Amino acid sequence: MMSDILIVVLLCIAPVSELRGGIPVGVALGLEPSLVFVVAVIANMAIFWPTRLALTWFYQTVFRKIPYFDAYLSRVRSRGQPKVEKYGLFGLILLVAVPLPITGAYTGTIVSWLLAMSWLRSFVAVVIGVLCAGVIVMLATLGVISIATVP
């Protein structure tokens, strides 16, 4: 059982699979769905801090030394600022909450860093988004909701 939980955790902290991989695999392994949900959501939320700190560290130690990177980052932030002002916390929550490829906690954290959103607001948005995504993935995994596919 402990190795099955570890599999769920590893899938939930992997950038490609996140909750979309961890929850269905955990349920398929026969783990209690409520346990899978709690473990998956906590593991996925936890990636915010190391990702945000790594981005800050890489920026200060590597990216700043790249010619024109600061100018590029300023352009990205100035282009994104109207969207941050318009959609703000809700936009980031939605980006994290929709369980599709290229969305999730990693993407939300990266976008929040790129757009210079405060770390506290970003963390709150990622937490809410992960909770929403976890509920959607769990309901789909248990067959409570159906995710339509295009033939």
C-alpha positions, -999 to +999 in steps of 0.1 A: +000+000+000+028+024+008+044+019-026+010+025-042+007+058-024+042+067-034+032+061-070+003+085-066+026+111-051+052+108-078+026+110-106+010+141-089+043+159-087+054+150-123+049+180-146+031+161-173+007+140-153-001+159-121-036+150-108-047+138-142-024+108-138-022+103-100-058+101-092-069+075-119-038+054-112-044+055-074-080+044-078-070+017-103-045+004-078-074-002-054-066+026-030-095+042-011-107+071-033-108+096-004-072+087+005-061+091-032-078+125-034-062+139-002-027+125-011-029+137-047-042+172-039-016+178-012+012+165-034+001+186-063-003+217-041+032+212-026+049+218-060+041+255-059+069+264-034+098+246-050+088+257-085+084+293-075+117+293-055+135+276-084+122+302-109+134+330-086+167+314-081+173+307-118+163+342-126+187+357-102+216+334-110+212+325-146+186+344-166+197+378-155+231+372-171+215+365-205+216+396-226+181+412-232+163+387-209+153+415-185+139+434-215+120+404-227+106+397-192+095+433-189+076+430-223+059+398-211+049+414-179+036+445-195+016+425-220+002+403-193-006+431-168-040+440-184-050+403-182-039+401-146-059+432-138-089+419-157-089+382-146-065+382-117-071+355-092-100+340-110-080+336-142-052+318-125-076+296-106-092+286-139-059+279-156-050+255-128-085+240-123-091+229-159-076+194-161-062+196-196-026+192-210-005+223-204-026+234-174-022+227-137-001+237-107+032+240-126+017+262-154-001+283-129+030+288-108+051+297-139+025+321-152+021+338-119+059+343-116+062+355-152+034+381-146+049+391-112+018+382-093+023+382-055+033+348-041+005+347-016-023+354-041-006+330-065-005+303-039-041+308-029-051+306-066-031+274-072-045+258-041-081+265-051-074+255-087-058+222-076-088+214-053-112+221-082-091+200-107-089+172-081-127+171-077-132+171-115-106+143-121-119+122-091-155+125-104-145+115-139-124+086-125-153+073-105-176+077-135-198+103-118-192+127-147-183+119-183-157+137-202-168+139-238-144+129-264-144+138-301-146+107-323 
